[in-house]
């Protein structure tokens, strides 16, 4: 009797099986959705990681791979000279903090020491040195330098200002006026036996392009009608051998020569 009843109602087992299958499908679907979320999460993290690695697009080795590249990017004719100059400056720069504007830091060359961790550097010192020289050599905008080195525009500007002050205090003494006797001793052949034998200074005015200042008064003072750009003007002198022996203070482009 029981067997007969069971055989007569096999559809009940089919319904139970269908219900179990539906539950399993639902659970599997939920697991798939959960796994898909995890995949998307790891994919996003991977993309962020790649973007972070690609953020610094400029490699210092580009400068150091040859004398030709070094001169093109920095104006320094040899890689060895670049490394020697950096080695001379490195210890001095380790002891300073980045310039943050006149209200934040009056003098970045204070005697107080700041360790690498306290200055929270985003670039190595050699990268900062390269950034400064590239700005001087190529006249790149800070926004361009920021994109190349993977930092903010403000940070690129602060690095440049800091290093300019360091370079001025460290190698500014290289600009000096030799004695008349020293100039005559090293006089080029083209000057000897001519009326220019007593020449010590060959002067000229030069203009350096500036980014347009936000301050309207400063913008007006630095505007050069000749260059149609904001500039700073300097009187520069060299001796007959080509040694720079004088650089004046800067003047706004509005000043006449």
PyMOL commands that set and color helices and strands:
alter all, ss='L'
color gray80, all
select helices_A, chain A and resi 2-8+11-55+60-64+67-74+79-94+116-119+125-138+142-149+153-174+180-185+216-221
alter helices_A, ss='H'
color red, helices_A
select strands_A, chain A and resi 202-209+223-224+229-238+244-247+251-252
alter strands_A, ss='S'
color yellow, strands_A
deselect
rebuild
show_as cartoon
